[in-house]
Amino acid sequence: MVKKIREQQQNVNDTCTDCGSFVDIGAVIDEHDTELTLIFNGENAKFDAQEIVNKATQRFEHVVVDLSDVDNSIKLTLTFAVTVEKMLFQLENRF
């Protein structure tokens, strides 16, 4: 996500010298950025992934969950209904 934000910031024109930075939020946040992918490793990988699934499904009604085993790891993909849900979940859980 950080890489994408940096790419999109190239479109931002900061013209306000008195009040700090002015940002067109649409230039920083992509409305189609609804997918969060996390990789879990170690002996507790499945448990840790399930903990995140539980938090997401309790917080957001329409989140879609995909869990898979990939190269001795657990890959968790959460697809949120809208970008703001993904962002809130990341902020609340420090991702």
Secondary structure, DSSP 8 states (H G I E B T S, - for coil): -HHHHHHHHTT-----SSSS----HHHHS-TT--EEEEEE-STTHHHHHHHHHHHHHHH-TT-EEEEEEETTEEEEEEE-SSHHHHHHHHHHHT-
